[in-house]
């Protein structure tokens, strides 16, 4: 991807486009593109490729029983399910 970005960058730059215009054209932040262009592309840098992936449905987690939360102050909250624990943590953070 880096090599392709640099190969796209220089001709567009010669046409008068700014780096702030070129970056979004190829889906990169201009600072990333600037760093790549400034450093050049190493000939040893391999071409990135893609591998096929398979998305599978995750299995539901086994619920073992009520959750107990105990604070170091001694406060103890018992009987929470996962949703209640998530809400408690959200409110405390």
Backbone atoms as SQL, in Angstrom:
CREATE TABLE atoms (id INTEGER PRIMARY KEY, chain TEXT, resi INTEGER, resn TEXT, atom TEXT, x REAL, y REAL, z REAL);
INSERT INTO atoms VALUES
  (1, 'A', 1, 'UNK', 'N', 0.818, -1.181, 0.000),
  (2, 'A', 1, 'UNK', 'CA', 0.000, 0.000, 0.000),
  (3, 'A', 1, 'UNK', 'C', 0.868, 1.255, 0.000),
  (4, 'A', 2, 'UNK', 'N', 1.945, 1.220, 0.778),
  (5, 'A', 2, 'UNK', 'CA', 2.822, 2.382, 0.850),
  (6, 'A', 2, 'UNK', 'C', 3.406, 2.698, -0.520),
  (7, 'A', 3, 'UNK', 'N', 3.878, 1.680, -1.183),
  (8, 'A', 3, 'UNK', 'CA', 4.476, 1.885, -2.508),
  (9, 'A', 3, 'UNK', 'C', 3.443, 2.473, -3.476),
  (10, 'A', 4, 'UNK', 'N', 2.238, 1.943, -3.448),
  (11, 'A', 4, 'UNK', 'CA', 1.185, 2.442, -4.337),
  (12, 'A', 4, 'UNK', 'C', 0.825, 3.889, -4.000),
  (13, 'A', 5, 'UNK', 'N', 0.804, 4.226, -2.731),
  (14, 'A', 5, 'UNK', 'CA', 0.494, 5.598, -2.328),
  (15, 'A', 5, 'UNK', 'C', 1.551, 6.565, -2.844),
  (16, 'A', 6, 'UNK', 'N', 2.817, 6.188, -2.733),
  (17, 'A', 6, 'UNK', 'CA', 3.905, 7.052, -3.204),
  (18, 'A', 6, 'UNK', 'C', 3.873, 7.176, -4.719),
  (19, 'A', 7, 'UNK', 'N', 3.592, 6.075, -5.406),
  (20, 'A', 7, 'UNK', 'CA', 3.508, 6.120, -6.871),
  (21, 'A', 7, 'UNK', 'C', 2.362, 7.019, -7.323),
  (22, 'A', 8, 'UNK', 'N', 1.302, 7.097, -6.541),
  (23, 'A', 8, 'UNK', 'CA', 0.185, 7.983, -6.858),
  (24, 'A', 8, 'UNK', 'C', 0.523, 9.427, -6.478),
  (25, 'A', 9, 'UNK', 'N', 1.224, 9.588, -5.365),
  (26, 'A', 9, 'UNK', 'CA', 1.506, 10.910, -4.817),
  (27, 'A', 9, 'UNK', 'C', 2.322, 11.791, -5.756),
  (28, 'A', 10, 'UNK', 'N', 3.462, 11.300, -6.246),
  (29, 'A', 10, 'UNK', 'CA', 4.372, 12.167, -7.004),
  (30, 'A', 10, 'UNK', 'C', 3.760, 12.723, -8.287),
  (31, 'A', 11, 'UNK', 'N', 3.090, 11.953, -9.122),
  (32, 'A', 11, 'UNK', 'CA', 2.462, 12.557, -10.309),
  (33, 'A', 11, 'UNK', 'C', 1.390, 13.592, -9.944),
  (34, 'A', 12, 'UNK', 'N', 0.604, 13.311, -8.883),
  (35, 'A', 12, 'UNK', 'CA', -0.419, 14.276, -8.461),
  (36, 'A', 12, 'UNK', 'C', 0.235, 15.547, -7.933),
  (37, 'A', 13, 'UNK', 'N', 1.349, 15.395, -7.252),
  (38, 'A', 13, 'UNK', 'CA', 2.083, 16.555, -6.726),
  (39, 'A', 13, 'UNK', 'C', 2.613, 17.395, -7.887),
  (40, 'A', 14, 'UNK', 'N', 3.114, 16.717, -8.931),
  (41, 'A', 14, 'UNK', 'CA', 3.611, 17.423, -10.121),
  (42, 'A', 14, 'UNK', 'C', 2.498, 18.177, -10.837),
  (43, 'A', 15, 'UNK', 'N', 1.261, 17.687, -10.703),
  (44, 'A', 15, 'UNK', 'CA', 0.110, 18.370, -11.305),
  (45, 'A', 15, 'UNK', 'C', -0.296, 19.606, -10.502),
  (46, 'A', 16, 'UNK', 'N', 0.281, 19.771, -9.314),
  (47, 'A', 16, 'UNK', 'CA', -0.025, 20.941, -8.494),
  (48, 'A', 16, 'UNK', 'C', -0.934, 20.670, -7.317),
  (49, 'A', 17, 'UNK', 'N', -1.332, 19.424, -7.111),
  (50, 'A', 17, 'UNK', 'CA', -2.193, 19.094, -5.972),
  (51, 'A', 17, 'UNK', 'C', -1.388, 19.180, -4.679),
  (52, 'A', 18, 'UNK', 'N', -2.041, 19.618, -3.627),
  (53, 'A', 18, 'UNK', 'CA', -1.371, 19.685, -2.327),
  (54, 'A', 18, 'UNK', 'C', -1.458, 18.334, -1.634),
  (55, 'A', 19, 'UNK', 'N', -0.583, 18.144, -0.670),
  (56, 'A', 19, 'UNK', 'CA', -0.596, 16.882, 0.069),
  (57, 'A', 19, 'UNK', 'C', -1.899, 16.729, 0.851),
  (58, 'A', 20, 'UNK', 'N', -2.481, 17.855, 1.283),
  (59, 'A', 20, 'UNK', 'CA', -3.762, 17.809, 1.997),
  (60, 'A', 20, 'UNK', 'C', -4.902, 17.376, 1.078),
  (61, 'A', 21, 'UNK', 'N', -4.757, 17.580, -0.215),
  (62, 'A', 21, 'UNK', 'CA', -5.761, 17.123, -1.179),
  (63, 'A', 21, 'UNK', 'C', -5.525, 15.664, -1.563),
  (64, 'A', 22, 'UNK', 'N', -4.260, 15.305, -1.708),
  (65, 'A', 22, 'UNK', 'CA', -3.914, 13.960, -2.191),
  (66, 'A', 22, 'UNK', 'C', -4.219, 12.894, -1.144),
  (67, 'A', 23, 'UNK', 'N', -3.903, 13.172, 0.120),
  (68, 'A', 23, 'UNK', 'CA', -4.127, 12.190, 1.179),
  (69, 'A', 23, 'UNK', 'C', -5.537, 11.633, 1.197),
  (70, 'A', 24, 'UNK', 'N', -6.564, 12.485, 1.290),
  (71, 'A', 24, 'UNK', 'CA', -7.937, 11.976, 1.302),
  (72, 'A', 24, 'UNK', 'C', -8.341, 11.255, 0.018),
  (73, 'A', 25, 'UNK', 'N', -7.717, 11.613, -1.101),
  (74, 'A', 25, 'UNK', 'CA', -8.042, 10.930, -2.356),
  (75, 'A', 25, 'UNK', 'C', -7.725, 9.441, -2.277),
  (76, 'A', 26, 'UNK', 'N', -6.716, 9.102, -1.480),
  (77, 'A', 26, 'UNK', 'CA', -6.328, 7.691, -1.370),
  (78, 'A', 26, 'UNK', 'C', -6.593, 7.123, 0.025),
  (79, 'A', 27, 'UNK', 'N', -7.337, 7.871, 0.833),
  (80, 'A', 27, 'UNK', 'CA', -7.750, 7.363, 2.141),
  (81, 'A', 27, 'UNK', 'C', -6.688, 7.420, 3.216),
  (82, 'A', 28, 'UNK', 'N', -5.739, 8.348, 3.097),
  (83, 'A', 28, 'UNK', 'CA', -4.695, 8.496, 4.101),
  (84, 'A', 28, 'UNK', 'C', -4.730, 9.895, 4.689),
  (85, 'A', 29, 'UNK', 'N', -4.348, 10.001, 5.951),
  (86, 'A', 29, 'UNK', 'CA', -4.171, 11.320, 6.537),
  (87, 'A', 29, 'UNK', 'C', -2.949, 11.935, 5.872),
  (88, 'A', 30, 'UNK', 'N', -2.976, 13.233, 5.657),
  (89, 'A', 30, 'UNK', 'CA', -1.881, 13.870, 4.933),
  (90, 'A', 30, 'UNK', 'C', -0.549, 13.710, 5.653),
  (91, 'A', 31, 'UNK', 'N', -0.563, 13.634, 6.989),
  (92, 'A', 31, 'UNK', 'CA', 0.699, 13.471, 7.722),
  (93, 'A', 31, 'UNK', 'C', 1.319, 12.101, 7.458),
  (94, 'A', 32, 'UNK', 'N', 0.482, 11.082, 7.346),
  (95, 'A', 32, 'UNK', 'CA', 0.989, 9.747, 7.015),
  (96, 'A', 32, 'UNK', 'C', 1.608, 9.762, 5.633),
  (97, 'A', 33, 'UNK', 'N', 0.891, 10.334, 4.682),
  (98, 'A', 33, 'UNK', 'CA', 1.396, 10.412, 3.314),
  (99, 'A', 33, 'UNK', 'C', 2.683, 11.219, 3.257),
  (100, 'A', 34, 'UNK', 'N', 2.756, 12.304, 4.000),
  (101, 'A', 34, 'UNK', 'CA', 3.960, 13.133, 4.032),
  (102, 'A', 34, 'UNK', 'C', 5.157, 12.324, 4.529),
  (103, 'A', 35, 'UNK', 'N', 4.958, 11.586, 5.610),
  (104, 'A', 35, 'UNK', 'CA', 6.043, 10.766, 6.147),
  (105, 'A', 35, 'UNK', 'C', 6.510, 9.716, 5.159),
  (106, 'A', 36, 'UNK', 'N', 5.568, 9.093, 4.471),
  (107, 'A', 36, 'UNK', 'CA', 5.932, 8.084, 3.483),
  (108, 'A', 36, 'UNK', 'C', 6.674, 8.714, 2.317),
  (109, 'A', 37, 'UNK', 'N', 6.184, 9.855, 1.841),
  (110, 'A', 37, 'UNK', 'CA', 6.811, 10.512, 0.687),
  (111, 'A', 37, 'UNK', 'C', 8.193, 11.038, 1.051),
  (112, 'A', 38, 'UNK', 'N', 8.332, 11.572, 2.240),
  (113, 'A', 38, 'UNK', 'CA', 9.611, 12.118, 2.685),
  (114, 'A', 38, 'UNK', 'C', 10.655, 11.015, 2.829),
  (115, 'A', 39, 'UNK', 'N', 10.223, 9.876, 3.338),
  (116, 'A', 39, 'UNK', 'CA', 11.149, 8.775, 3.560),
  (117, 'A', 39, 'UNK', 'C', 11.367, 7.907, 2.340),
  (118, 'A', 40, 'UNK', 'N', 10.554, 8.088, 1.318),
  (119, 'A', 40, 'UNK', 'CA', 10.673, 7.234, 0.143),
  (120, 'A', 40, 'UNK', 'C', 10.151, 5.845, 0.442),
  (121, 'A', 41, 'UNK', 'N', 10.312, 4.966, -0.495),
  (122, 'A', 41, 'UNK', 'CA', 9.869, 3.591, -0.336),
  (123, 'A', 41, 'UNK', 'C', 11.080, 2.695, -0.431),
  (124, 'A', 42, 'UNK', 'N', 11.274, 1.902, 0.581),
  (125, 'A', 42, 'UNK', 'CA', 12.398, 0.983, 0.583),
  (126, 'A', 42, 'UNK', 'C', 12.187, -0.105, -0.456),
  (127, 'A', 43, 'UNK', 'N', 13.218, -0.406, -1.254),
  (128, 'A', 43, 'UNK', 'CA', 13.059, -1.491, -2.228),
  (129, 'A', 43, 'UNK', 'C', 12.843, -2.841, -1.552),
  (130, 'A', 44, 'UNK', 'N', 13.249, -2.962, -0.286),
  (131, 'A', 44, 'UNK', 'CA', 13.062, -4.223, 0.433),
  (132, 'A', 44, 'UNK', 'C', 11.650, -4.353, 0.990),
  (133, 'A', 45, 'UNK', 'N', 10.887, -3.272, 0.946),
  (134, 'A', 45, 'UNK', 'CA', 9.542, -3.302, 1.505),
  (135, 'A', 45, 'UNK', 'C', 8.649, -4.201, 0.662),
  (136, 'A', 46, 'UNK', 'N', 8.142, -5.279, 1.227),
  (137, 'A', 46, 'UNK', 'CA', 7.302, -6.178, 0.431),
  (138, 'A', 46, 'UNK', 'C', 5.951, -5.543, 0.125),
  (139, 'A', 47, 'UNK', 'N', 5.370, -5.971, -0.964),
  (140, 'A', 47, 'UNK', 'CA', 4.024, -5.523, -1.305),
  (141, 'A', 47, 'UNK', 'C', 3.051, -6.188, -0.337),
  (142, 'A', 48, 'UNK', 'N', 2.163, -5.404, 0.204),
  (143, 'A', 48, 'UNK', 'CA', 1.161, -5.946, 1.118),
  (144, 'A', 48, 'UNK', 'C', 0.117, -6.710, 0.321),
  (145, 'A', 49, 'UNK', 'N', -0.377, -7.747, 0.898),
  (146, 'A', 49, 'UNK', 'CA', -1.404, -8.533, 0.237),
  (147, 'A', 49, 'UNK', 'C', -2.568, -8.779, 1.173),
  (148, 'A', 50, 'UNK', 'N', -3.557, -9.398, 0.652),
  (149, 'A', 50, 'UNK', 'CA', -4.732, -9.726, 1.447),
  (150, 'A', 50, 'UNK', 'C', -4.917, -11.231, 1.443),
  (151, 'A', 51, 'UNK', 'N', -5.461, -11.728, 2.518),
  (152, 'A', 51, 'UNK', 'CA', -5.776, -13.142, 2.631),
  (153, 'A', 51, 'UNK', 'C', -7.273, -13.273, 2.844),
  (154, 'A', 52, 'UNK', 'N', -7.865, -14.334, 2.326),
  (155, 'A', 52, 'UNK', 'CA', -9.296, -14.511, 2.544),
  (156, 'A', 52, 'UNK', 'C', -9.571, -14.792, 4.023),
  (157, 'A', 53, 'UNK', 'N', -10.687, -14.281, 4.495),
  (158, 'A', 53, 'UNK', 'CA', -11.104, -14.519, 5.870),
  (159, 'A', 53, 'UNK', 'C', -12.533, -15.019, 5.873),
  (160, 'A', 54, 'UNK', 'N', -12.885, -15.703, 6.925),
  (161, 'A', 54, 'UNK', 'CA', -14.248, -16.181, 7.089),
  (162, 'A', 54, 'UNK', 'C', -14.775, -15.627, 8.401),
  (163, 'A', 55, 'UNK', 'N', -15.908, -14.973, 8.350),
  (164, 'A', 55, 'UNK', 'CA', -16.513, -14.414, 9.550),
  (165, 'A', 55, 'UNK', 'C', -17.538, -15.414, 10.059),
  (166, 'A', 56, 'UNK', 'N', -17.367, -15.803, 11.320),
  (167, 'A', 56, 'UNK', 'CA', -18.284, -16.773, 11.906),
  (168, 'A', 56, 'UNK', 'C', -18.996, -16.125, 13.091),
  (169, 'A', 57, 'UNK', 'N', -20.145, -16.651, 13.413),
  (170, 'A', 57, 'UNK', 'CA', -20.912, -16.127, 14.535),
  (171, 'A', 57, 'UNK', 'C', -20.272, -16.596, 15.835),
  (172, 'A', 58, 'UNK', 'N', -20.086, -15.674, 16.753),
  (173, 'A', 58, 'UNK', 'CA', -19.480, -16.007, 18.037),
  (174, 'A', 58, 'UNK', 'C', -20.478, -16.767, 18.904),
  (175, 'A', 59, 'UNK', 'N', -19.960, -17.705, 19.656),
  (176, 'A', 59, 'UNK', 'CA', -20.799, -18.458, 20.577),
  (177, 'A', 59, 'UNK', 'C', -21.100, -17.607, 21.800),
  (178, 'A', 60, 'UNK', 'N', -22.269, -17.758, 22.339),
  (179, 'A', 60, 'UNK', 'CA', -22.654, -17.010, 23.539),
  (180, 'A', 60, 'UNK', 'C', -21.826, -17.491, 24.722),
  (181, 'A', 61, 'UNK', 'N', -21.428, -16.561, 25.560),
  (182, 'A', 61, 'UNK', 'CA', -20.648, -16.915, 26.743),
  (183, 'A', 61, 'UNK', 'C', -21.543, -17.642, 27.744),
  (184, 'A', 62, 'UNK', 'N', -20.965, -18.622, 28.391),
  (185, 'A', 62, 'UNK', 'CA', -21.712, -19.377, 29.395),
  (186, 'A', 62, 'UNK', 'C', -21.835, -18.538, 30.664),
  (187, 'A', 63, 'UNK', 'N', -23.040, -18.384, 31.147),
  (188, 'A', 63, 'UNK', 'CA', -23.269, -17.625, 32.374),
  (189, 'A', 63, 'UNK', 'C', -23.231, -18.612, 33.532),
  (190, 'A', 64, 'UNK', 'N', -22.373, -18.354, 34.507),
  (191, 'A', 64, 'UNK', 'CA', -22.179, -19.297, 35.603),
  (192, 'A', 64, 'UNK', 'C', -22.979, -18.946, 36.851),
  (193, 'A', 65, 'UNK', 'N', -23.528, -17.781, 36.895),
  (194, 'A', 65, 'UNK', 'CA', -24.282, -17.391, 38.084),
  (195, 'A', 65, 'UNK', 'C', -24.148, -15.900, 38.309),
  (196, 'A', 66, 'UNK', 'N', -24.748, -15.419, 39.389),
  (197, 'A', 66, 'UNK', 'CA', -24.681, -13.984, 39.650),
  (198, 'A', 66, 'UNK', 'C', -23.245, -13.531, 39.906),
  (199, 'A', 67, 'UNK', 'N', -22.967, -12.308, 39.494),
  (200, 'A', 67, 'UNK', 'CA', -21.634, -11.733, 39.655),
  (201, 'A', 67, 'UNK', 'C', -21.602, -10.961, 40.966),
  (202, 'A', 68, 'UNK', 'N', -20.479, -11.053, 41.654),
  (203, 'A', 68, 'UNK', 'CA', -20.280, -10.336, 42.910),
  (204, 'A', 68, 'UNK', 'C', -19.144, -9.344, 42.701),
  (205, 'A', 69, 'UNK', 'N', -19.382, -8.087, 43.082),
  (206, 'A', 69, 'UNK', 'CA', -18.349, -7.055, 43.006),
  (207, 'A', 69, 'UNK', 'C', -18.034, -6.629, 44.429),
  (208, 'A', 70, 'UNK', 'N', -16.740, -6.675, 44.779),
  (209, 'A', 70, 'UNK', 'CA', -16.344, -6.275, 46.120),
  (210, 'A', 70, 'UNK', 'C', -15.254, -5.222, 45.999),
  (211, 'A', 71, 'UNK', 'N', -15.491, -4.075, 46.648),
  (212, 'A', 71, 'UNK', 'CA', -14.534, -2.971, 46.632),
  (213, 'A', 71, 'UNK', 'C', -13.593, -3.119, 47.820),
  (214, 'A', 72, 'UNK', 'N', -12.404, -2.557, 47.711),
  (215, 'A', 72, 'UNK', 'CA', -11.439, -2.672, 48.810),
  (216, 'A', 72, 'UNK', 'C', -11.916, -1.988, 50.092),
  (217, 'A', 73, 'UNK', 'N', -12.897, -1.091, 49.980),
  (218, 'A', 73, 'UNK', 'CA', -13.459, -0.429, 51.168),
  (219, 'A', 73, 'UNK', 'C', -14.379, -1.359, 51.952),
  (220, 'A', 74, 'UNK', 'N', -14.718, -2.500, 51.352),
  (221, 'A', 74, 'UNK', 'CA', -15.621, -3.435, 52.002),
  (222, 'A', 74, 'UNK', 'C', -17.005, -3.468, 51.378),
  (223, 'A', 75, 'UNK', 'N', -17.314, -2.472, 50.551),
  (224, 'A', 75, 'UNK', 'CA', -18.597, -2.459, 49.857),
  (225, 'A', 75, 'UNK', 'C', -18.700, -3.703, 48.980),
  (226, 'A', 76, 'UNK', 'N', -19.832, -4.379, 49.065),
  (227, 'A', 76, 'UNK', 'CA', -20.037, -5.611, 48.301),
  (228, 'A', 76, 'UNK', 'C', -21.386, -5.533, 47.601),
  (229, 'A', 77, 'UNK', 'N', -21.385, -5.793, 46.295),
  (230, 'A', 77, 'UNK', 'CA', -22.614, -5.799, 45.505),
  (231, 'A', 77, 'UNK', 'C', -22.767, -7.206, 44.949),
  (232, 'A', 78, 'UNK', 'N', -23.886, -7.853, 45.271),
  (233, 'A', 78, 'UNK', 'CA', -24.112, -9.231, 44.849),
  (234, 'A', 78, 'UNK', 'C', -25.321, -9.327, 43.933),
  (235, 'A', 79, 'UNK', 'N', -25.346, -10.389, 43.134),
  (236, 'A', 79, 'UNK', 'CA', -26.509, -10.699, 42.324),
  (237, 'A', 79, 'UNK', 'C', -26.572, -9.992, 40.982),
  (238, 'A', 80, 'UNK', 'N', -25.472, -9.451, 40.530),
  (239, 'A', 80, 'UNK', 'CA', -25.470, -8.746, 39.246),
  (240, 'A', 80, 'UNK', 'C', -25.414, -9.730, 38.081),
  (241, 'A', 81, 'UNK', 'N', -26.142, -9.405, 37.034),
  (242, 'A', 81, 'UNK', 'CA', -25.932, -10.137, 35.791),
  (243, 'A', 81, 'UNK', 'C', -24.954, -9.304, 34.957),
  (244, 'A', 82, 'UNK', 'N', -24.594, -9.790, 33.790),
  (245, 'A', 82, 'UNK', 'CA', -23.584, -9.121, 32.979),
  (246, 'A', 82, 'UNK', 'C', -24.018, -7.716, 32.577),
  (247, 'A', 83, 'UNK', 'N', -25.282, -7.536, 32.204),
  (248, 'A', 83, 'UNK', 'CA', -25.772, -6.209, 31.813),
  (249, 'A', 83, 'UNK', 'C', -25.718, -5.229, 32.986),
  (250, 'A', 84, 'UNK', 'N', -26.098, -5.693, 34.165),
  (251, 'A', 84, 'UNK', 'CA', -26.073, -4.827, 35.346),
  (252, 'A', 84, 'UNK', 'C', -24.639, -4.458, 35.713),
  (253, 'A', 85, 'UNK', 'N', -23.712, -5.401, 35.586),
  (254, 'A', 85, 'UNK', 'CA', -22.310, -5.116, 35.860),
  (255, 'A', 85, 'UNK', 'C', -21.775, -4.080, 34.878),
  (256, 'A', 86, 'UNK', 'N', -22.108, -4.241, 33.608),
  (257, 'A', 86, 'UNK', 'CA', -21.659, -3.278, 32.594),
  (258, 'A', 86, 'UNK', 'C', -22.199, -1.887, 32.900),
  (259, 'A', 87, 'UNK', 'N', -23.455, -1.798, 33.305),
  (260, 'A', 87, 'UNK', 'CA', -24.058, -0.506, 33.646),
  (261, 'A', 87, 'UNK', 'C', -23.390, 0.094, 34.881),
  (262, 'A', 88, 'UNK', 'N', -23.112, -0.725, 35.876),
  (263, 'A', 88, 'UNK', 'CA', -22.440, -0.247, 37.078),
  (264, 'A', 88, 'UNK', 'C', -21.072, 0.323, 36.731),
  (265, 'A', 89, 'UNK', 'N', -20.302, -0.407, 35.953),
  (266, 'A', 89, 'UNK', 'CA', -18.967, 0.060, 35.570),
  (267, 'A', 89, 'UNK', 'C', -19.043, 1.328, 34.729),
  (268, 'A', 90, 'UNK', 'N', -20.037, 1.409, 33.861),
  (269, 'A', 90, 'UNK', 'CA', -20.201, 2.607, 33.035),
  (270, 'A', 90, 'UNK', 'C', -20.470, 3.826, 33.914),
  (271, 'A', 91, 'UNK', 'N', -21.328, 3.648, 34.905),
  (272, 'A', 91, 'UNK', 'CA', -21.680, 4.779, 35.770),
  (273, 'A', 91, 'UNK', 'C', -20.541, 5.179, 36.699),
  (274, 'A', 92, 'UNK', 'N', -19.717, 4.230, 37.070),
  (275, 'A', 92, 'UNK', 'CA', -18.602, 4.531, 37.966),
  (276, 'A', 92, 'UNK', 'C', -17.403, 5.134, 37.244),
  (277, 'A', 93, 'UNK', 'N', -17.359, 4.971, 35.944),
  (278, 'A', 93, 'UNK', 'CA', -16.180, 5.482, 35.224),
  (279, 'A', 93, 'UNK', 'C', -16.356, 6.911, 34.786);
